[in-house]
Amino acid sequence: MAKYLYVVGGQQKGRIQEEWKQYQKGVILKIDLETREIKPCLNYQSPPEVTPDSDSSILFKAGTLIDNQLYVCTQTEVLIYSVPDFNLLHYVSLPLFNDVHHVCPAKDGSLLVVNTGLDMVLNVDLSGKILGVWNVLQKNPWERFSKSVDYRKVLTTKPHQSHPNYVFQVGDDVWATRCLQKDAICLTNPSKRIEIGERLIHDGIVVGNSIYFTRVDGTVFIADIKNQKIKAQYDLKSFSLTPKSIGWCRGILVLNDHTIIVGFSRLRPTQYVDEKGKQVRKGEYGAMPTRLACYDLKNKKMLWQLPLESHGLNSIFSIHLHEENE
């Protein structure tokens, strides 16, 4: 059996754009884990009926790979593909989808969808029927939003109050990472919470009795499932001779108890219109390119890096391992 990585993300436009207009297509790359040969796997553009306008962002955000099915999402859609042939098995797009960040199957076969633009996590079935809605701040989900609005046509709902990024299950409990609160909270039992703090967080990957979190500054945290406490943390910047600004850390794959692969996306300037109507450029291009990096946590060293920008991937959201017959 050969081992492959599927890397999920997006391709940026050639010109500097507002944050919500930066990307032109969703991209999935396939990488041989042994040889690190890279092949294009899927390019995707959302249909106009589920996008705000012709210039709005289209990209894949974080997905889940289970039982030869890859669950991925754009900002307004959920798509389920068979792997490795990438036949589209299921498609869901609902009017309340806005800035969707992650999708994974629930234990009953339904879908858990992080609907970031509305600060909520949804439980929907494969036909699109809504089975449950959680506001991640334990508020009324419809306090700030309307059930009658098609939020797929709304360019942005920012500022968000929480910006949930990732959903995962521990037993029968449903958890979500909250970027702005810098934690993970149990939606089905809000008394349970994992504090991380300091900087924005993304992934929450359950592996055995541990949960692995990434923080955007290149720090990985490992929490104990039983007591919901951080039991280890690793500053990846200290593992190799790289610039202090190593990129936006997001996407993690755990190969074993001491080896991980992490995604870094190049920092890129954006533009926006200020209160006086003037176009303002914010930030500069980061020194480090978009890439995968493999780390040995036990010996605190980087094993390898693999740049991906020349293959059309500018932003990484998730990384998945799949074994296939040669």
C-alpha positions in Angstrom: 0.0 0.0 0.0 1.3 3.4 -0.9 0.7 6.4 1.3 -0.5 9.7 -0.1 -1.3 13.1 1.3 -4.3 15.1 0.1 -3.7 18.8 0.7 -6.8 21.0 0.6 -6.9 24.8 0.1 -7.1 27.5 -2.5 -5.4 29.5 -5.2 -5.1 33.2 -4.8 -5.7 35.8 -7.5 -2.8 37.6 -9.1 -3.8 41.0 -7.7 -4.1 42.2 -4.1 -7.7 41.9 -3.0 -9.9 42.4 0.0 -9.8 39.5 2.4 -13.1 38.0 1.1 -12.1 38.4 -2.6 -8.6 36.9 -2.5 -9.1 33.4 -4.0 -10.1 32.2 -7.4 -10.5 28.4 -7.0 -10.4 25.5 -4.6 -7.4 23.3 -5.1 -6.5 19.8 -3.9 -3.1 18.3 -4.4 -2.0 14.7 -4.1 1.5 14.0 -2.7 3.3 10.7 -2.5 4.5 10.6 1.1 7.6 8.6 0.3 8.9 10.4 -2.8 7.0 13.7 -2.2 6.0 13.8 -5.8 3.2 16.3 -6.3 0.3 15.9 -8.6 -2.8 18.1 -9.2 -5.9 16.4 -8.1 -8.9 18.8 -8.3 -9.6 22.4 -9.2 -13.0 23.7 -8.3 -15.0 26.9 -8.8 -18.4 27.4 -7.1 -21.4 28.1 -9.4 -22.6 31.7 -9.4 -25.9 30.9 -7.7 -24.1 30.2 -4.4 -21.6 33.0 -4.5 -22.1 36.7 -3.5 -20.8 38.1 -6.8 -18.4 37.3 -9.7 -15.3 38.5 -7.8 -15.9 36.9 -4.4 -13.5 34.3 -3.0 -13.7 30.6 -4.1 -11.5 28.1 -2.2 -11.7 24.9 -0.2 -11.5 25.2 3.5 -10.8 22.4 6.0 -12.1 19.0 5.2 -12.2 15.4 6.6 -11.1 12.1 5.0 -12.8 9.0 6.3 -13.5 5.6 4.7 -12.4 6.7 1.2 -14.6 9.7 1.3 -13.2 13.3 1.4 -15.6 15.8 2.9 -14.6 19.4 1.8 -16.3 22.8 1.9 -16.2 26.0 0.1 -17.5 29.1 1.8 -21.0 28.3 0.8 -21.0 24.5 0.0 -20.3 21.1 1.3 -19.0 18.5 -1.2 -18.2 14.8 -0.6 -15.9 13.0 -3.0 -14.9 9.4 -3.3 -11.1 9.0 -3.1 -8.9 8.4 -5.1 -11.2 8.8 -8.2 -12.9 12.0 -7.0 -16.4 11.3 -8.1 -18.8 13.7 -6.4 -21.1 11.7 -4.1 -23.0 14.4 -2.3 -23.5 18.1 -2.5 -25.2 20.5 0.0 -25.6 24.2 -0.1 -28.0 26.0 2.2 -29.0 29.7 2.4 -27.5 30.1 5.9 -24.0 29.0 4.7 -21.6 31.8 5.0 -17.8 31.5 5.3 -18.0 27.8 6.1 -14.6 26.7 7.5 -14.9 22.9 8.2 -17.0 19.9 7.6 -16.9 16.4 9.1 -19.2 13.4 9.3 -21.0 13.0 12.6 -21.1 9.5 14.1 -24.7 9.0 12.9 -23.7 9.7 9.3 -25.0 13.3 9.2 -22.7 16.3 8.7 -21.2 18.7 11.2 -20.6 22.1 9.5 -18.7 25.0 10.9 -20.7 28.0 9.7 -18.2 30.7 10.6 -20.0 33.7 9.2 -22.9 33.1 11.5 -20.8 32.1 14.5 -22.4 28.7 14.6 -22.0 25.0 14.0 -24.7 23.1 12.1 -25.8 19.5 12.1 -27.4 18.7 8.7 -28.2 15.5 6.9 -27.0 14.6 3.4 -30.2 16.1 1.8 -29.6 19.4 3.5 -32.2 19.1 6.3 -31.1 21.0 9.4 -31.0 18.7 12.4 -29.4 21.1 14.9 -27.9 24.6 15.3 -25.4 25.7 18.0 -24.3 29.2 18.5 -20.7 28.8 19.7 -21.2 31.6 22.3 -24.3 29.8 23.8 -26.5 32.6 22.5 -29.7 32.4 20.5 -28.5 31.5 17.0 -30.9 33.9 15.4 -30.3 36.9 17.7 -28.0 38.6 15.1 -29.1 36.8 12.0 -32.3 36.1 10.1 -33.7 32.8 8.8 -35.1 34.5 5.8 -31.8 35.8 4.4 -29.7 33.9 1.8 -26.3 34.4 3.4 -24.5 32.8 0.5 -25.2 36.1 -1.3 -23.7 38.2 1.6 -20.0 38.9 0.9 -19.0 39.1 4.6 -20.7 39.2 8.0 -17.6 40.5 9.8 -16.9 41.4 12.4 -17.5 38.0 13.8 -18.0 37.5 17.6 -16.2 34.2 17.8 -15.1 32.9 14.4 -15.3 29.1 15.0 -12.8 27.2 12.8 -13.1 23.5 13.4 -15.5 20.9 14.7 -14.7 17.5 16.3 -16.4 14.8 18.4 -15.2 13.2 21.6 -17.5 10.4 22.4 -21.0 11.7 21.8 -20.0 15.3 22.5 -19.5 17.9 19.8 -16.7 20.4 20.2 -15.6 23.5 18.2 -12.5 25.6 18.2 -13.2 29.3 18.7 -10.6 31.5 17.0 -11.3 34.8 18.8 -11.8 33.1 22.2 -8.6 31.1 21.7 -10.1 27.9 23.0 -12.2 24.9 22.2 -15.6 24.5 23.8 -18.0 21.5 24.0 -21.2 22.6 22.3 -23.2 19.7 23.9 -21.9 20.4 27.4 -20.6 24.0 27.6 -19.1 23.4 31.0 -16.3 21.6 29.2 -13.6 23.9 27.7 -10.0 23.7 26.7 -8.1 27.0 27.1 -5.2 27.7 24.8 -4.9 31.5 24.8 -2.5 34.2 23.5 -3.0 33.8 19.7 -5.6 32.6 17.2 -6.2 28.8 16.9 -7.4 26.6 14.2 -7.4 22.8 14.0 -8.7 20.4 16.6 -7.7 16.9 15.5 -8.6 13.9 17.7 -5.9 11.1 17.7 -6.3 8.4 20.3 -6.6 10.0 23.7 -5.2 13.3 22.5 -6.5 16.4 20.7 -4.0 18.3 18.5 -4.5 22.1 18.0 -2.6 24.5 15.8 -2.1 28.1 16.6 -1.4 30.6 13.8 2.0 31.5 15.2 3.4 28.0 14.6 2.7 26.5 18.0 1.1 23.0 18.4 -0.8 22.1 21.5 -1.8 18.6 22.6 -4.7 18.2 25.1 -5.7 15.2 27.1 -9.2 14.0 26.2 -10.0 12.8 29.7 -9.3 16.0 31.6 -9.4 18.6 28.8 -6.0 20.0 29.9 -3.0 20.9 27.7 -0.4 18.2 28.3 2.3 19.4 25.8 3.1 22.3 23.5 5.7 22.8 20.8 7.0 26.0 19.3 7.8 24.9 15.8 9.8 28.1 15.1 12.4 26.9 17.5 12.8 23.6 15.6 14.6 25.0 12.6 16.5 28.0 11.3 13.6 29.9 9.8 12.5 33.5 10.0 10.5 34.5 13.0 7.5 35.0 10.7 7.1 31.5 9.3 3.7 32.0 7.8 0.1 31.3 8.8 0.1 27.9 10.6 -3.1 26.0 9.8 -3.6 22.3 9.0 -2.1 19.4 10.8 -1.7 15.7 10.2 -0.5 13.4 13.0 1.6 10.5 11.5 2.5 8.9 14.9 2.9 10.0 18.5 6.0 12.1 17.7 5.8 13.0 14.0 3.4 15.6 12.5 3.0 17.4 9.2 1.8 21.0 9.4 0.7 23.5 6.7 2.0 27.0 6.5 0.5 29.6 4.2 2.4 32.6 3.0 1.4 35.9 4.6 -0.1 38.1 1.9 -1.1 41.8 1.9 -4.8 42.7 1.6 -6.6 45.9 0.8 -9.7 47.5 2.2 -11.6 50.7 2.1 -11.2 52.9 5.2 -13.8 55.1 6.9 -12.9 57.9 4.5 -13.5 55.7 1.4 -9.7 55.4 0.7 -8.2 52.2 -0.5 -5.7 51.0 2.1 -3.1 48.3 1.8 -2.4 46.2 4.9 0.6 44.0 5.4 3.5 42.8 3.2 4.4 39.5 1.5 5.8 37.0 3.9 9.3 35.7 3.4 8.4 32.0 3.7 6.3 30.3 0.9 3.2 28.2 1.3 4.4 24.7 2.2 4.2 21.6 4.2 6.7 20.9 6.9 7.3 17.6 8.8 8.5 17.7 12.4 9.9 15.2 14.9 8.4 16.4 18.2 10.4 14.0 20.3 13.7 15.3 19.0 12.5 18.8 18.3 13.6 19.1 14.7 12.2 19.7 11.3 12.6 16.7 9.0 11.6 18.2 5.6 9.7 21.0 3.9 7.8 20.9 0.6 6.9 24.2 -1.1 3.5 24.1 -2.9 3.0 27.5 -4.6 4.4 26.4 -8.0 1.6 23.8 -8.0 -1.2 26.4 -7.7 -1.8 26.1 -4.0 -1.4 29.4 -2.1 -3.3 28.7 1.1 -3.5 25.4 3.1 -6.5 24.5 5.2 -6.2 20.8 5.8 -3.9 17.8 5.2 -5.1 14.2 4.9 -3.4 10.8 4.8 -4.8 8.0 2.5 -3.4 4.5 1.8 -4.0 3.2 -1.8 -3.0 0.2 -3.8 -0.1 0.8 -6.1 
